[in-house]
Amino acid sequence: MEEIDFGETPEGDELDYIPIGIKDYKIEEKIDFRKPFKELLENNIKNFLNPKKEDFIDNQVLIDYIIEEKYKGKEFNMELPQSLILLKNFKGLKELLMYYKSEGNKIYIDNSIETDIYYQLQHYYFQKNSSEIKIRINLDIKDNNLKDQKKINKLIYRIIAKIHKITEIPINELYVTNIRKNNCLLFDIVRKKFNNKNDEDGKSFQELIEKNKENLKYFFKQIISEFENKIIYSIDIDEIIKVRKVINNYIFNPALLLEQKYNKQIGSFGLYKKYIFFGEDNLKEKKKNGKIYYYPNKRWEGFGLRISYHQVYDKVFWPDEIFSSESDWCICYSDLSFHQISYKIDNIKRDTYYILEKDKYSRYSLCFQCKINKKNIINERGPYIEMNDYNYIFPYRLLKENLDLEN
């Protein structure tokens, strides 16, 4: 799509035209969050179980919104006695949840989620774009002012133009979704990039919005004044515009998340040939599925993630196919946000975490062991792998490096 020149677009001035290439937006009705979670997903999310490629990011944003509102006030507290029992029974769960908490995400536990719903939720979670930035706009405009569709479209265009002016992100990359009445006008803006390259755009996106809060405050005061037909003297800009991740709210069913029979003990990775007189010979690598599999060293342990199937849009890949020695799925490693993928675990940059065990703090790092579809690789020169579509990667084991142990 060709970039559209909005010019200066003065604060408070309405656009008197509809820009070419921008769609008309449909305003959805308020969601009744008292309904069961499964019903909320199935009734409100287009093709939840079989998403088309063009629907995927809309679904992610709406899933995040539904979880946030449905489970509001029920955030998982890892310090409660019942939580400690749960974490003890599911090895690896505490480390994974601590990572999500450290990233500023909200965590909820629901053991009643059905299997098919949960596996598809995991597919939406475990994506490279899940940790990228979205902007939530929440304008205090009464429902009776939201009936003029053309006027609302112009309003959204004005806001996009303002975000474009502040961030210099191309207009055609600012994608609007989840537009609805919620005793106000609410919608989300995400950056829909046209390449898969790693960059720091998400961070700068957020910084630019924060830096221009006062400018935006004046801008939104003008907009609300126009719609409500009265002078607005003060607004809470932090309530009107919120910068979050595409998925900022995660709900887990531990029994469906982890498969403990696929756990790996510390030092058990790799192939060991035992000799009576010469000790152990640890083989560091082996060719699997046409690619070299580089084993983790002796400081690593693994926690199996339960895999029933892996779905990419309307195609399902079953474990027998994925883990077959003849398949197109090979082994690699990834950071927990899927921004770095490599055949060698040492290439993955990892943060250091601390955990209290037996009255002593120990250091560790985390990453995922994954399967990727070789046919979807577009570049594997250098330390990192680039994919054409990051839906063709899925984690099957959480890996923990015990940093205080010797190699």
LUMLOKE-326116 format. One record per residue (C-alpha): residue number from 1; x, y, z; residue in one letter; chain. Coordinates in steps of 0.05 Angstrom, whole numbers, plus 5000, padded with zeros to 4 digits. Each point is the difference from the previous one (the first is absolute). Layout:
LUMLOKE-326116
NODE  seq    xx    yy    zz  type  mol
NODE  NUM     X     Y     Z     A    A
...
***
This chain:
LUMLOKE-326116
NODE  seq    xx    yy    zz  type  mol
NODE    1  5000  5000  5000     M    A
NODE    2  5027  5069  4982     E    A
NODE    3  5014  5046  5059     E    A
NODE    4  4949  5055  5008     I    A
NODE    5  5020  5072  5013     D    A
NODE    6  4956  5030  5054     F    A
NODE    7  5039  5065  5002     G    A
NODE    8  5002  5035  5066     E    A
NODE    9  4929  4981  5022     T    A
NODE   10  4991  5055  5053     P    A
NODE   11  4975  4978  5068     E    A
NODE   12  4925  5007  5004     G    A
NODE   13  4988  5006  4924     D    A
NODE   14  4957  4946  4968     E    A
NODE   15  5021  4968  4936     L    A
NODE   16  4950  5016  4945     D    A
NODE   17  5018  4940  4958     Y    A
NODE   18  5010  4925  5006     I    A
NODE   19  5073  4983  4985     P    A
NODE   20  5011  4951  4943     I    A
NODE   21  5022  4931  5022     G    A
NODE   22  4970  5004  5070     I    A
NODE   23  4940  4956  5014     K    A
NODE   24  4935  5020  5034     D    A
NODE   25  4999  4975  5071     Y    A
NODE   26  4943  4961  5031     K    A
NODE   27  4985  5016  5073     I    A
NODE   28  4985  4936  5039     E    A
NODE   29  4952  4998  5059     E    A
NODE   30  5020  4993  5072     K    A
NODE   31  5019  4929  5022     I    A
NODE   32  4963  4967  5059     D    A
NODE   33  5059  4972  5040     F    A
NODE   34  4954  4963  5047     R    A
NODE   35  4994  4945  4948     K    A
NODE   36  5045  4938  5003     P    A
NODE   37  5070  5009  4971     F    A
NODE   38  4991  4949  4944     K    A
NODE   39  4936  5034  4978     E    A
NODE   40  5034  5068  5000     L    A
NODE   41  5055  4974  4954     L    A
NODE   42  4954  4963  4952     E    A
NODE   43  4948  5056  4995     N    A
NODE   44  5047  5059  4993     N    A
NODE   45  5063  4976  4964     I    A
NODE   46  4999  4987  4926     K    A
NODE   47  5023  4930  4983     N    A
NODE   48  5030  4990  5070     F    A
NODE   49  5018  4927  4988     L    A
NODE   50  5017  5007  4926     N    A
NODE   51  5026  5070  4990     P    A
NODE   52  5016  5027  4932     K    A
NODE   53  5067  5035  4994     K    A
NODE   54  4967  5068  4992     E    A
NODE   55  4959  4989  5064     D    A
NODE   56  5056  4977  5045     F    A
NODE   57  5022  5066  5032     I    A
NODE   58  4928  5023  5009     D    A
NODE   59  4987  4936  5038     N    A
NODE   60  5062  5009  5043     Q    A
NODE   61  4979  5071  5021     V    A
NODE   62  4928  4978  5014     L    A
NODE   63  5023  4939  5040     I    A
NODE   64  5043  5046  5044     D    A
NODE   65  4941  5047  5010     Y    A
NODE   66  4952  4943  5019     I    A
NODE   67  5049  4969  5049     I    A
NODE   68  5015  5068  5032     E    A
NODE   69  4926  5016  5011     E    A
NODE   70  4975  4930  5016     K    A
NODE   71  5052  4986  5053     Y    A
NODE   72  5009  5070  5027     K    A
NODE   73  5020  4999  5074     G    A
NODE   74  5019  4926  4997     K    A
NODE   75  5074  5006  4985     E    A
NODE   76  5041  4940  5022     F    A
NODE   77  5038  5012  5066     N    A
NODE   78  5060  4953  5004     M    A
NODE   79  5008  5012  5075     E    A
NODE   80  4933  4971  5023     L    A
NODE   81  5003  4930  5033     P    A
NODE   82  4956  4968  4946     Q    A
NODE   83  5044  5031  4947     S    A
NODE   84  5063  4972  5032     L    A
NODE   85  4970  4930  4997     I    A
NODE   86  4982  5009  4927     L    A
NODE   87  5071  5024  4982     L    A
NODE   88  5030  4942  5038     K    A
NODE   89  4958  4949  4962     N    A
NODE   90  5017  5027  4931     F    A
NODE   91  5075  5006  4992     K    A
NODE   92  5020  5058  4955     G    A
NODE   93  4935  5038  5010     L    A
NODE   94  5029  5049  5051     K    A
NODE   95  5059  5018  4955     E    A
NODE   96  4955  5012  4940     L    A
NODE   97  4949  5042  5038     L    A
NODE   98  5056  5040  5032     M    A
NODE   99  5025  5017  4930     Y    A
NODE  100  4931  5025  4977     Y    A
NODE  101  4992  5041  5065     K    A
NODE  102  5069  5031  4990     S    A
NODE  103  4978  5023  4931     E    A
NODE  104  4942  5038  5030     G    A
NODE  105  4946  4951  4979     N    A
NODE  106  4940  4979  5042     K    A
NODE  107  4992  4926  5015     I    A
NODE  108  4936  4962  5014     Y    A
NODE  109  4989  4926  5015     I    A
NODE  110  4937  4963  4978     D    A
NODE  111  5000  4924  5005     N    A
NODE  112  4932  4995  4967     S    A
NODE  113  5020  5022  4929     I    A
NODE  114  4984  4947  4949     E    A
NODE  115  5057  4965  4963     T    A
NODE  116  4985  5025  4929     D    A
NODE  117  4990  5072  5024     I    A
NODE  118  5065  4998  5040     Y    A
NODE  119  5044  4972  4945     Y    A
NODE  120  4975  5054  4953     Q    A
NODE  121  5013  5054  5053     L    A
NODE  122  5072  4975  5004     Q    A
NODE  123  5007  5008  4925     H    A
NODE  124  4980  5073  5006     Y    A
NODE  125  5046  5011  5060     Y    A
NODE  126  5064  4968  4973     F    A
NODE  127  5011  5049  4944     Q    A
NODE  128  5055  5050  4984     K    A
NODE  129  4951  5058  4995     N    A
NODE  130  4967  4985  5068     S    A
NODE  131  5051  5043  5036     S    A
NODE  132  4996  5058  4950     E    A
NODE  133  4965  5065  5018     I    A
NODE  134  4927  5020  4993     K    A
NODE  135  4965  5065  5020     I    A
NODE  136  4932  4997  5034     R    A
NODE  137  4957  5062  4989     I    A
NODE  138  4942  5009  5049     N    A
NODE  139  4960  5064  4986     L    A
NODE  140  4945  5023  5047     D    A
NODE  141  4948  5011  4946     I    A
NODE  142  4928  4981  5015     K    A
NODE  143  4964  4948  4958     D    A
NODE  144  4952  5050  4970     N    A
NODE  145  5060  5034  4967     N    A
NODE  146  5025  4936  4969     L    A
NODE  147  4943  4989  4952     K    A
NODE  148  5029  5040  4942     D    A
NODE  149  5045  4949  4967     Q    A
NODE  150  5032  5050  4953     K    A
NODE  151  5016  5047  5057     K    A
NODE  152  5032  4943  5040     I    A
NODE  153  5042  4980  4940     N    A
NODE  154  5026  5071  4994     K    A
NODE  155  5016  5000  5074     L    A
NODE  156  5041  4936  4994     I    A
NODE  157  5036  5028  4939     Y    A
NODE  158  5019  5062  5040     R    A
NODE  159  5028  4959  5057     I    A
NODE  160  5040  4956  4952     I    A
NODE  161  5027  5063  4966     A    A
NODE  162  5021  5027  5068     K    A
NODE  163  5036  4935  5019     I    A
NODE  164  5033  5000  4932     H    A
NODE  165  5024  5071  5009     K    A
NODE  166  5029  4985  5069     I    A
NODE  167  5033  4934  4984     T    A
NODE  168  5014  5008  4925     E    A
NODE  169  4974  4929  4991     I    A
NODE  170  4969  4994  4930     P    A
NODE  171  4925  5008  5000     I    A
NODE  172  4990  4933  4966     N    A
NODE  173  5036  4965  5058     E    A
NODE  174  4953  5028  5053     L    A
NODE  175  4946  4948  5003     Y    A
NODE  176  4934  5012  5038     V    A
NODE  177  4962  4943  5032     T    A
NODE  178  4951  4982  5057     N    A
NODE  179  4957  5062  4989     I    A
NODE  180  4941  4998  5047     R    A
NODE  181  4951  5036  5046     K    A
NODE  182  5017  4990  5073     N    A
NODE  183  4964  5059  5032     N    A
NODE  184  5051  5037  4959     C    A
NODE  185  5037  4991  4934     L    A
NODE  186  5055  4949  5005     L    A
NODE  187  5049  4974  4948     F    A
NODE  188  5071  4974  4993     D    A
NODE  189  5055  5020  4952     I    A
NODE  190  5055  4951  4984     V    A
NODE  191  5059  5006  4953     R    A
NODE  192  4991  4951  4943     K    A
NODE  193  5070  4994  4970     K    A
NODE  194  5013  4976  4930     F    A
NODE  195  5063  4962  5017     N    A
NODE  196  5024  4953  5055     N    A
NODE  197  5065  5034  5018     K    A
NODE  198  5019  5009  5073     N    A
NODE  199  5006  5073  5021     D    A
NODE  200  4989  5047  5058     E    A
NODE  201  4939  5033  4970     D    A
NODE  202  4954  4976  5056     G    A
NODE  203  5041  5034  5053     K    A
NODE  204  5005  5066  4961     S    A
NODE  205  4926  4997  4985     F    A
NODE  206  4985  4998  5074     Q    A
NODE  207  5051  5053  5018     E    A
NODE  208  4972  5049  4948     L    A
NODE  209  4930  4993  5027     I    A
NODE  210  5024  5011  5071     E    A
NODE  211  5041  5060  4979     K    A
NODE  212  4941  5033  4966     N    A
NODE  213  4948  4990  5055     K    A
NODE  214  4987  5075  5010     E    A
NODE  215  4991  5011  4926     N    A
NODE  216  4952  4941  4997     L    A
NODE  217  4963  5026  5062     K    A
NODE  218  4982  5064  4964     Y    A
NODE  219  4982  4962  4937     F    A
NODE  220  4951  4953  5035     F    A
NODE  221  4969  5057  5041     K    A
NODE  222  4982  5034  4934     Q    A
NODE  223  4970  4936  4972     I    A
NODE  224  4957  4985  5061     I    A
NODE  225  4977  5073  5003     S    A
NODE  226  4976  4996  4928     E    A
NODE  227  4961  4935  5010     F    A
NODE  228  4971  5017  5068     E    A
NODE  229  4984  5072  4979     N    A
NODE  230  5031  5030  5062     K    A
NODE  231  5067  5026  5024     I    A
NODE  232  5043  4946  5032     I    A
NODE  233  5047  5030  5051     Y    A
NODE  234  5038  4938  5023     S    A
NODE  235  5010  4928  4979     I    A
NODE  236  5042  4942  5024     D    A
NODE  237  5044  4988  4940     I    A
NODE  238  5026  4935  5030     D    A
NODE  239  4929  4972  4998     E    A
NODE  240  4988  5024  4929     I    A
NODE  241  5063  4972  4968     I    A
NODE  242  5035  4938  5027     K    A
NODE  243  5061  4967  4970     V    A
NODE  244  5000  4925  5009     R    A
NODE  245  5023  4937  4965     K    A
NODE  246  4958  4965  4947     V    A
NODE  247  4989  4947  5053     I    A
NODE  248  5007  5026  5071     N    A
NODE  249  4953  4952  5036     N    A
NODE  250  5014  4925  5002     Y    A
NODE  251  4955  4945  5027     I    A
NODE  252  5030  4932  5015     F    A
NODE  253  4974  4930  5015     N    A
NODE  254  5062  4966  5030     P    A
NODE  255  4975  4930  4986     A    A
NODE  256  4994  5017  4926     L    A
NODE  257  5063  5042  4996     L    A
NODE  258  5052  4951  5027     L    A
NODE  259  5014  4927  4983     E    A
NODE  260  5046  4977  5055     Q    A
NODE  261  5018  4933  4969     K    A
NODE  262  5041  5040  4949     Y    A
NODE  263  5040  5035  5055     N    A
NODE  264  5076  4995  4995     K    A
NODE  265  5044  4994  5062     Q    A
NODE  266  5060  5045  5008     I    A
NODE  267  5057  4973  4957     G    A
NODE  268  4956  4950  4963     S    A
NODE  269  5001  5035  4932     F    A
NODE  270  5042  4969  4945     G    A
NODE  271  5023  4929  4986     L    A
NODE  272  5046  4966  5049     Y    A
NODE  273  5043  4940  4983     K    A
NODE  274  5022  4967  5065     K    A
NODE  275  5066  4964  5005     Y    A
NODE  276  5021  4961  5061     I    A
NODE  277  5071  5026  5000     F    A
NODE  278  4994  5067  4964     F    A
NODE  279  4939  5032  5033     G    A
NODE  280  4949  5036  4955     E    A
NODE  281  5006  5028  4931     D    A
NODE  282  4949  5056  4990     N    A
NODE  283  4982  5011  4927     L    A
NODE  284  4987  5074  4990     K    A
NODE  285  4961  4997  4935     E    A
NODE  286  4962  4954  4954     K    A
NODE  287  4965  5008  4934     K    A
NODE  288  4924  4998  5005     K    A
NODE  289  4949  5015  4946     N    A
NODE  290  5055  5024  4954     G    A
NODE  291  5028  5052  5049     K    A
NODE  292  5054  4996  5054     I    A
NODE  293  4969  4994  5069     Y    A
NODE  294  5047  5033  5051     Y    A
NODE  295  4987  4973  5069     Y    A
NODE  296  4996  5045  5062     P    A
NODE  297  5058  4992  5049     N    A
NODE  298  4996  4965  5068     K    A
NODE  299  4972  5061  5036     R    A
NODE  300  4933  4996  4964     W    A
NODE  301  4936  4965  5020     E    A
NODE  302  4934  4997  4962     G    A
NODE  303  4926  5003  5015     F    A
NODE  304  4955  4969  4947     G    A
NODE  305  4944  5040  4969     L    A
NODE  306  4938  4961  4982     R    A
NODE  307  4991  4994  4925     I    A
NODE  308  4936  4972  4971     S    A
NODE  309  5006  5033  4932     Y    A
NODE  310  5028  5063  4968     H    A
NODE  311  4953  5040  4957     Q    A
NODE  312  5021  5051  4948     V    A
NODE  313  4937  5036  4977     Y    A
NODE  314  4956  4945  4972     D    A
NODE  315  5053  4945  4997     K    A
NODE  316  5013  4953  5058     V    A
NODE  317  5067  4965  5013     F    A
NODE  318  4997  4939  5046     W    A
NODE  319  5056  4979  5047     P    A
NODE  320  5014  4935  4961     D    A
NODE  321  5016  5043  4940     E    A
NODE  322  5037  5056  5036     I    A
NODE  323  5046  4954  5040     F    A
NODE  324  5012  4949  4945     S    A
NODE  325  5073  4992  4980     S    A
NODE  326  4977  5008  4928     E    A
NODE  327  4961  5065  5009     S    A
NODE  328  5015  5071  4979     D    A
NODE  329  5000  5023  5073     W    A
NODE  330  5069  5010  5030     C    A
NODE  331  5025  5021  5070     I    A
NODE  332  5022  5069  5019     C    A
NODE  333  5001  5047  5061     Y    A
NODE  334  4963  5065  5012     S    A
NODE  335  4995  5054  5052     D    A
NODE  336  4933  5002  5035     L    A
NODE  337  4974  5057  4955     S    A
NODE  338  5022  4964  4935     F    A
NODE  339  5042  5059  4977     H    A
NODE  340  5064  4958  4996     Q    A
NODE  341  5001  4930  4969     I    A
NODE  342  5063  4960  4992     S    A
NODE  343  5025  4928  4992     Y    A
NODE  344  5050  5014  5057     K    A
NODE  345  4974  5014  5069     I    A
NODE  346  5060  5044  5017     D    A
NODE  347  4979  5050  4946     N    A
NODE  348  4936  5016  5037     I    A
NODE  349  5006  5061  5045     K    A
NODE  350  4970  4984  5068     R    A
NODE  351  4983  5040  5062     D    A
NODE  352  5022  4976  5068     T    A
NODE  353  4947  4984  5052     Y    A
NODE  354  5003  4982  5073     Y    A
NODE  355  4959  4948  5036     I    A
NODE  356  4997  4981  5074     L    A
NODE  357  5011  4926  5010     E    A
NODE  358  5014  4968  5068     K    A
NODE  359  5014  5068  5033     D    A
NODE  360  5051  5018  4947     K    A
NODE  361  4995  5042  4937     Y    A
NODE  362  5025  4968  4936     S    A
NODE  363  5010  5032  4931     R    A
NODE  364  4970  4974  4936     Y    A
NODE  365  4981  5020  4929     S    A
NODE  366  4944  4975  4955     L    A
NODE  367  4987  4986  4927     C    A
NODE  368  4956  4955  4957     F    A
NODE  369  5018  4937  4962     Q    A
NODE  370  4959  5003  4937     C    A
NODE  371  4981  4967  4935     K    A
NODE  372  5000  5042  4936     I    A
NODE  373  4978  4982  4930     N    A
NODE  374  5062  4999  4955     K    A
NODE  375  4960  5020  4939     K    A
NODE  376  4983  5066  5033     N    A
NODE  377  5072  5021  5014     I    A
NODE  378  5022  5058  4957     I    A
NODE  379  5069  5013  5030     N    A
NODE  380  5045  4960  5045     E    A
NODE  381  5066  5034  4986     R    A
NODE  382  5032  5028  5063     G    A
NODE  383  4979  4982  5071     P    A
NODE  384  4925  5009  4991     Y    A
NODE  385  4945  4968  4959     I    A
NODE  386  4949  5043  4963     E    A
NODE  387  4931  4973  4983     M    A
NODE  388  4952  5020  4946     N    A
NODE  389  4942  4989  5048     D    A
NODE  390  5011  4994  5075     Y    A
NODE  391  4938  4957  5008     N    A
NODE  392  5044  4942  4978     Y    A
NODE  393  5038  4997  5065     I    A
NODE  394  4975  4970  5065     F    A
NODE  395  5033  4986  5067     P    A
NODE  396  4997  4929  5028     Y    A
NODE  397  5046  5007  5060     R    A
NODE  398  5017  5056  5049     L    A
NODE  399  5075  4998  5014     L    A
NODE  400  5032  5025  5065     K    A
NODE  401  5074  5012  5005     E    A
NODE  402  5026  4994  5072     N    A
NODE  403  5053  5053  4998     L    A
NODE  404  5033  4982  5066     D    A
NODE  405  5019  4930  4975     L    A
NODE  406  5064  4986  4963     E    A
NODE  407  4997  4979  4926     N    A
***
